[in-house]
């Protein structure tokens, strides 16, 4: 019996397939691994077909980053949101950010900061998702100030400090500078102090 002919994918299905392959490559090889030839090989098509659907690799890299990064924010926000009290939400946020299971996304962020220097679309995506992270952290700290469980005159600055520390710690991790425990403690202890808590309260 002859094999059934392969079904021709619609334009939307092919585009979805290409974008999914780019996300998989980025998680494994970083954003630098999202190249025309690599995506084509992952999908099993000629590079010219990928170029037909995705004529700008800069846009594909930017969209790939945005897809990965926004999904992470949404996932963490859902974890944080189930906690009833602001201190517990802050602890959940810090735990999620430091989770080793997110190391692949942390590496993608590091790529975005670097590659974004020459890719304006990627830089715009990074700024946009950072605003989402800032909004999440700000809301947690502001709620803590409102109910008296945290003390700070500037929740926005605490949120900025949190992700400045996270990005620095991720950079350290890329070259194995200090241990994971030291890097995590730097983030947790500094943020705890910034809102008038002890590290033990949010670990």
Protein Blocks (a to p, Z undefined) as FASTA:
>chain_A
ZZdddddddfklmmmmmmmmmmmmmmmnojmlmcfklmmmmnopafklmmmmmmblklmm
mmmmmmmmmmmmmmmmmmmmmpmbfklmmmmmmmmmmpmklmmmmmmmmmmmmmmmmmmk
lmmmmmmmmmmmmmmmmmmmmmmmmnopaccfblmlmmmmmmmmmmmmmmmmmnopajfk
lmmmmmmmmmmmmnopafklmZZ
